Amino acid sequence: MQRSIAENIKFIHADECVFTFNTFINRSWYKKDGNIEVYDKKVKVTTHAMLAGISEDEGFEAYVIHPRSIKTE
């Protein structure tokens, strides 16, 4: 860690998230005391994965969106 600071090496923390129909249902917002209404036939949510990198000095560095779930390391 000290060597990387001395050599001005930036650390970028990476993480991934996946958006599916289930996350659409579980994370949808609606008014207090209301109910969410979703018509399955009208909503077509395709699975997408997003990889993002965040650094301490710049914050959001970069991202990439993948059209499906990512199954590799």
N, C-alpha and C positions, 0 to 999 in steps of 0.2 A: 504494500500500500504506500509506504513512504517512497519507494523507488518510482512508482507511477506518478506520485505528486511531484517529485523532483524532476521527472522527465516530461511533465505536463501531459500525461496520458488521461484522456477523458473516459469515464465510466458511463456506460449506457445500460440502463436496466430495461430488459425486454419482457413483455408479457403478451399473452394472447387471449382472445375471447371469441366465443362462437355465438352467433345469432341464429336461432331456429324458430319455428312456429311456436314451440313451447315457451321460449323466452319472450316472444311477442305477447302471449297470453299472460304469463306470470309477471311481466314488467310493464304492462299497459297501465295508463293512468285514467282515472275517471273521477267525477265530482264526489265529494263526501256524501255519504248516504245514498249513493247511486250504484248502479250495476253496469258492468261492461257488457256490451252486446257485440258478439262477433259472429258473423255469418261465414262459416268455413268455406263455402263455395265462392264467396266474393273476395276473400283474402287469400292471396297467394304469396306466402313468405318462403323464399328460398334460403337455404342454409348458406351463411357466409362466415368466414373466420377473419379476424383482424389481428395482425401482429403489430405492436407498437413499441417504440423505444423512447425512454425518458431519461434525461440527464439532470444532474443537480444544478448545473449552471444555466442551461438553456431551457430546461423543461421539456416540452414535447419536441422530439427530434425528428422522427419519421414514422411512417406507417405503411403497411401493405395490406390490401384486402384480397382474400383468396375466395374463389367462388364456392368452395365446399369446405367441409371439415378437413383439418390437416392431420394426417395419420402418420407422419414421420417425425423424428426428433430434430 
